[in-house]
């Protein structure tokens, strides 16, 4: 299958615009491009890489408004996920942290991402939360775990907490 760019010239009248019969007036076919952009961001592409990808596939540069709209929508989804109530009962809690490159801001630095995964009594796994921190330390873990408890994690339900390279503070902080 091959693709070809087709340029459509639309004449403009002084008092009103001309819309060909095969186009809907005041309709923008941009939702699919927004979905592609969101998937590209979620795949780990940077803003520059997303722009290059869309330029090469669509033949035009995406607008800053489109990129901002997609980023705001993704940010809202992440916020809702991170603030949702934890209503299930979890038997096991797995805690871990990973280091990643922070690409936000002028200077790229290393950041720590703390993650908690719960396993229900029926064996269902669920990411309960994650947070970015500057360092993996006791106060960071305490804050992270207390926010999970505030959202509904019940420490009395837990039969086992699994973590690597942590002192017993993790078990005590719940």
Secondary structure as the mmCIF struct_conf table of DSSP 4:
data_model
#
loop_
_struct_conf.conf_type_id
_struct_conf.id
_struct_conf.beg_label_comp_id
_struct_conf.beg_label_asym_id
_struct_conf.beg_label_seq_id
_struct_conf.end_label_comp_id
_struct_conf.end_label_asym_id
_struct_conf.end_label_seq_id
STRN STRN1 UNK A 12 UNK A 12
BEND BEND1 UNK A 14 UNK A 16
STRN STRN2 UNK A 17 UNK A 17
TURN_TY1_P TURN_TY1_P1 UNK A 21 UNK A 22
BEND BEND2 UNK A 23 UNK A 23
TURN_TY1_P TURN_TY1_P2 UNK A 25 UNK A 26
HELX_RH_AL_P HELX_RH_AL_P1 UNK A 31 UNK A 42
TURN_TY1_P TURN_TY1_P3 UNK A 43 UNK A 44
HELX_RH_AL_P HELX_RH_AL_P2 UNK A 47 UNK A 58
BEND BEND3 UNK A 59 UNK A 60
HELX_LH_PP_P HELX_LH_PP_P1 UNK A 61 UNK A 63
HELX_RH_AL_P HELX_RH_AL_P3 UNK A 64 UNK A 83
BEND BEND4 UNK A 88 UNK A 88
STRN STRN3 UNK A 90 UNK A 102
BEND BEND5 UNK A 104 UNK A 107
STRN STRN4 UNK A 109 UNK A 120
TURN_TY1_P TURN_TY1_P4 UNK A 121 UNK A 122
STRN STRN5 UNK A 125 UNK A 133
BEND BEND6 UNK A 134 UNK A 135
HELX_RH_AL_P HELX_RH_AL_P4 UNK A 138 UNK A 150
TURN_TY1_P TURN_TY1_P5 UNK A 151 UNK A 152
HELX_RH_3T_P HELX_RH_3T_P1 UNK A 155 UNK A 157
BEND BEND7 UNK A 159 UNK A 159
STRN STRN6 UNK A 160 UNK A 163
BEND BEND8 UNK A 164 UNK A 165
TURN_TY1_P TURN_TY1_P6 UNK A 168 UNK A 168
HELX_RH_AL_P HELX_RH_AL_P5 UNK A 169 UNK A 173
#
